[in-house]
Amino acid sequence: MGTFTLSGATRIVPILAWPVDHVRAPRIYNPAFAAEDLDWHMVPMGVHPEDLAATVAQLARVSNLQGLNLTIPHKAAAAALCTRLTPAARRSGMVNTMRLDADGAWAGENSDGIGFVSASRTHGLLRIDKPAVIVGAGGAGTAIALSLADAGVRTIDVFDTDATRIANVLAALRQNFPDVDAGSRLASLRHAGLAVNATPLGLHPGDAMPFDAAQLPGDACVFDIIAARDTELMAACTARGLRVLGGGAMIEGQLITQIAFWRGEP
């Protein structure tokens, strides 16, 4: 494991978010970089959505930039800034990881689904014979839905406050995985083997619950992808005796993929 002091030799990995006050990812990434003997440092940057394209263009001129990490609400807009997309990024239309290739063009990856499935397997939450319910159809929710289908889950229900986003995820599932029973059925929580919070709800104390934990069956598992804190949803599900996992595990599950991408590996 390397021990590094910030210097002119340090390569930076900005994480772009709006708002930025909830971002805790550097607490996981920077120790992981050191463990890989990489003199890299993640820095949170608050970037308004209207300023994303201009900010990314300016960051491309920074000589010690290693890559970018994108989080709420930038993932769809970031994909549009990339000349090259990995299959996962192209399929989801979302990017959470960017690098500048030798020709000056941005390449984009979406490691959210990879990290989610990896963590779900590691912690025993992934049961492909059970239905999955995903609340939140944004960048992470889209990637998670597609990756669960790719992992073999055959019944997936998706919810969001935006009907268009639900329709987009369901269309992507049906196009890429026609054998998956994809819907947005109100009764689905009562039969879920895995329930996922892929919304921003829970980032701050006092946020509304993304769904009612009381509706879940007694053998359900819950994955709340909020990494900044243990949420009220997690507490409610734990109180019911359900198996619960937080978002830190998802970050850990995608680190290998992101580091390899930032290194320039295919």
WOZI-V925614 format. One record per helix or strand of 3 or more residues. SS is the DSSP state (h for helix, s for strand). FROM is the first residue (numbers start at 1). LEN is the number of residues. If there is no record, write none. Layout:
BEGIN
SS FROM LEN
SS FROM LEN
END
This chain:
BEGIN
s 11 7
h 26 10
s 40 7
h 49 11
s 65 6
h 75 6
h 87 6
s 97 4
s 106 4
h 112 11
s 131 5
h 139 13
s 155 5
h 163 14
s 181 3
h 186 6
s 192 6
h 213 3
s 221 4
h 232 8
s 243 3
h 248 15
END
